[in-house]
């Protein structure tokens, strides 16, 4: 197994562990979907959470101390949030749109200007 594959395994394991605390039966992303109560699409709310991880990493990268979680934990969390965001984004698209979407097209799809 490669180092990349090992990291993917860690991402899956972290997601599964944390879902026991945050998800609920039938909806493992219930905590992330909570942003919809504030009018924010779930996938965007997920990216806001990912941005919190980025801010931690920016602090560490500029020499700041990480007190409550390690750089590795933040990187793993960021990867998990990215994948959750992808899943939630895909839920907003009809499957036919997902199949023809090219990288960079999400903005047009989100704003109804895609063909």
N, C-alpha and C positions, 0 to 999 in steps of 0.2 A: 504494500500500500504506500502511496506517495504522501508527502507532507501535506499536499493540498487535500487529498482524500481524508487524511487524519483530521484536518481542520474542519472539513464538512461534517465528519462524525461528531466532533465537539459541538458544532453549531446545532445539530439535531438533538444531541443529548441535553444541551442547555435549554433549548426550546421546550423539550418535553418536561424537564424539571420545573421550569418556570410556569408552564401552562397549568400545572397542578395548583399553583397559587392564584393565577390570574384568570384563567379561562373558566368556562362553565360547561356542563354537559350539553352537548349539541352545538356549542359555539365556542371553540377554543380562542377566538379573538374578541370575545365580549368586552374585555377591558379596553381594547383599542377602538372598538366600534362606539364606545361611549362619547367620542368626540362628535358624533352625529347629533347628540342632544343639544349641542351648541351650534349646529348648522355647518359643521366642518365634515366633509366626507371622510369616511374611516381611513382610506388610504393616505389622505393628507394628514390626518391626525397621527397616523403611524410615522410619517416622515417628520413631524414635529418632534415626536419622541426620539427619532433617530438623530435629529439635530442636537438634542440635549447630549447625546453620546458624542457627537462631533465636538461640541463645546468642551467636554471633558478632555477629549483627545488633543484638541488645540492647546488647552492649558498644559497638558503633559508635554506636548511637543515643544512648547516654549519654555520648558524648564520648571513648570509648576508642579507641586506635589499632588499626587492622587491619594486621597485619604480614605474614601469609602469603597473603591473598587480599583482593580489594577487596569493597566493599559490593555492587557490581553482580554480581560472581562469586557471592557468597553468595546473593543474591536469585535468580539463575538456577539455582543448585544447589537451592535450596529448591523452586522451581517443578518442576524435574526430579524431585526426590524425591516431591513431591506426586502427580505423574502416575504414577510407578512404583508408589507406594503404592496408587493407585486401581486400576491394572492388577492388582496382586497381590491386593488385596481382592476384586476381581471374580472372580478365579480360585477363590476359596473359596466362591462362591455359585453355585448352579445357575442357568442362564440364565433360567429362569422367575422365580426370585426377583429377579434383577437388573432384570427388566423391570417388576416391580410395586413396587420399592423407592422410597420417597419420601425426600426429604431428612430427616434426623433419625432414620430407621428403622434405621440401621446397628447401633446398640446393641442393639435388640431382636433383630435378625437374628443378631448375634454371640452372643447369650446364649440363643438358641433360643426366644424368647417371641413372635416374630412369627407372625401367622396365616398 
